[in-house]
Amino acid sequence: MPDFIVDGTRLRYEQTGGKGQVVVFLNGIAMTIGHWKAVMQAMGEGFRFLCHDFRGQTLSDKPAGPYSFDLHAADLAALMDSLGIENAHVVGTSYGSEVGMAFAASYPEHCASLAVIDGVSELDPVLEAAVDSWKAAAAADPKIFYKTLLPWTYSAAYLSANKSTLRAREDAMSTFPKAWFGGFVALCDAFLAINLTPRLKDIHCPTKVLVGDKDILKHLSFAKIIADGIAGASLGIIEGAGHASVVEMPDRIAWEISTFIGGVRI
């Protein structure tokens, strides 16, 4: 995978797929490029896909913070410019959906449409406390950190059906370098400064808001705030999915995104 340098920071990115419309996928806070593979495969060859790890994430540089959604949005705009991509369908999940909203508000000429998956535009006390607990665990112990993520991230059905896979991921987390956890904390700090609700009125592209009905972290109430705040936005519910609906149900997400994009006129 190639690298792109912006303001001295190396961002790892990947382009795949065909020569159709460009779809940009934006990661959740603990994701990396590879987490989108199943969604891209399910969408097929009719699209050109662009993925990258944000500054602070696994495959990219992890400079000292502070980070912000606007900084990530500027990084994406610079990456698209360097690749000659005039506009794209922007699909983000969780942290990536919040970057996507900042991008759509600040760079409307680059955003053909926006899909917000399990995202928020503001905090509530429970969400703030959950993220604070992740920060503390990230600084304490990798396995404890991973355990603190699980109940917020996955549905009960996914947790029950994937115990061995999740144990393997927990073991793998203990091999991550210290810099990974430092980057994660910096990303959490950026998230905790979220104040996107007043900017929703500045998003004018076609927008689809999706939320898992088992998502207890960034739940339906948050999705309704976003859908109500963006003119013309539509709201869809992913039945049976927890917060990580992209991981739990990639085929369903692929269908939702393909169907949505198919109805967008550029």
N, C-alpha and C positions, 0 to 999 in steps of 0.2 A: 504494500500500500504506500502511496506517495505521501509526502509532507508538504504543507504550506506554511510559510513564515509570515506572521503578521505582528508588527511591533516587536520583533525579536522573539516571539513565542512560536514554537513549532506545533502545528496542529496536524494530526494524522487524519487523512480522509480516504474515501473509497468511492469510485464510480462503477456501477454495474448496470446490467440490463441492456435494453435496446436503444433505439433512436427516437422514441416517442417523447411525450411530455415529461418534464423533469419533476421528480418527486424528491423532496428533501426530508429526511427523517432526523428528528432531534431527540437525543437520548434523555431518559430519566437519569436521576442523580447518580445512581450506582451502576448505570449501564455502560456498554461500549458498543462499537460498531456492529459486532457480531450478533447482538441480541435482535437485530432487525432481519436477520437472514431468512427466518421462516416466513415472515410477512412478505418480504420481497419475492420469495419463491412462489408463494401463493398468488401474488398479483400477476406474475408471469412476465413475459418479455416485451410487453407493449409499452413499457415505461423505461425511462432512464433514471436510475436511482443515485442519489448522493447522500452519503452518511459521513459524519465526522465526530470525533471525540472533542468535547469542549475543552478549553484550557482547564486544567485541574483534573481531567478524567484520565482513564487508564493508559491510553496510547499516546496522548498528547503531553506537552510540557505542563509542569505544575508550578508556575511562578508564584511568588508571594502575592497574596491578595492586596486589596479587596477585589473580588469579582462582582459582576452585576449582570442582570438580564440584558441591559443595554449594551454592555461590553461584549457579551456573547453574540448579540444580534449584529453588532458592528463587525465582529469576526466573521460571521456567516456572510454578510454582505460583501466583505472583502474577498472571501473565498469564492463566492459566486462570480464576482467581477473577474477574478483571475482565471476562471474557467470559461469565461464568455457566456455565462448563463444569465439571460436578461430577467427572466421570472420563473417561478417554480411553485408547485403545490407544496405547501409546508405542512408537515405532519409531525406533531410533537406529543410525547407522552410525559406526564408528570412534570418534572423540572423542564424538560424539553418543550412541553406545551406552553409553559410560562415564557420561555425564551421566544417561542413562536409568536405569542401575543405581542411581546415587545417588538419583535421584528416586523410584524404586520402593521403595527401602529407607526413605526419609524421609517420603514422602507416599503411603502405601499406599491411602488413601481416594480418591486421585485417579487411581490407576493400575489400569485394568481388565485390562490385559495388557502384556507387555513383549516386544519383539523386539530382540535384540542381533545386529547385523550387523557382522562383522569387528571385534570389540571385544576388549578385554583387561581383566583385573581387577588385573594386576600387571605389572611390568617384567621383562625379562631384559637381559643386557648388550648384545646386538645391537640390540634395540629402543631402548634408552637411547642408544646411540651414534648410531643413525640420526637420532633427534630432535635430539640435540646438533648434528649436522652441518647439519640444517635451520636451526637457530637461527643458526649461524655464517654460513651462506649467505644467510639473510634480511637479515643486517646488512651483507653485502658487495656483492651484485649481484643484481638481480631475475632475470636470465636464468640465471645460475649456480644461483640458488635453485631455479628451476623444474626445471632439469636434475637437481638432486639428488633431487627428488621422484619423478621418472618411474620408475626401476627398482623402487622400493618400492611404487608405487601401482598399476601396471597389469600385466596378464599379458603374456607375450611375444606372443601372438596379437593383442591389442589394440594394442600398440605398433607391430607390423608393419603392421597394417591402417589405422592412423590417423595416419601420419606428418605429413601436411599439416595436419591438425587440431591436432595437438600443437605443431607449429611456430607456428601462429597463436596458440595459447594462450600460448606462450612469449613471442611478441612483445607480446601484450596485457599480460602480467605486467609488462613494463618501463614501462607507463603507470600502474601503481598508485601511489597516494600513499604517502609515507613512513609515514603513520599506519597503513596496512594492515599493513606489516611489523612495526611495533611491537606491534600487536594480536596478530599471529601469534606473536611471541616470548612474549608474556604467556600466550597459550593453551598454548604448549609448556611453559612453566614449570609451569602448572597440571597438565598431563598428567604431567610428570616426578615429581610428588608423589603419583602414584596409589598407593592402598592399599585397593582395593575387595574383595579376596578375603575378608578377615574379615567383611565386611558382606553377603556373598552369602546367608548364612543368614537375613538379615532380609527377603529378598524372597520374598513368598508368593503373588504373582499368577501366573497362567499365563504361562510364559516359553518363547520359541523362540529358540534360538541358531543363527545361520547363519554360515558361513565359506566363502570361496572356496578351492577346493583348490589354486589357484595363488598364494594370498596368502603371501608370504614375510615380511611385516612383522608382522601379527597373525594368526598361523597356527593350524592345527588344535589344537596343544597348548594354546594359550591358550583356545580355544573349549571344549575339554574341561574345563578348570579351572572355567569359568563354569557349564557344563551340570551338572557334578558338584556344584557348590556351591549351586545353587538347587534346592530340593526340587521334583521333578516336571518340571523343565525338559527339553525335547527338543532334540536336536542335528540340524541339517541341513547338508549340504555342497552348495555351488553349484559344479558341475563346470565347469571351464574359466575360472573367474573369478579375477582378481587381487584385490588389496585393495579397489579401488574397484568392487566388484560392483554397487553401485547405479547407477554410470555405465555400466559395461560391459554389464550384463544387466538393465535396468530391468523388462522384461516378466517375467523369471523371479522377480525380487524381488517384483513386484506379485502374482504368483500365489502365492508362498510366504506373503506377509503376508495376502492375502485368505483363503486356505485356513485359515491359523492362526486368524485372527479369527473366521472362520465357525464354528469349533469351540469358541469361548469363550462361556460363559454369564455374563451380567452380572446 
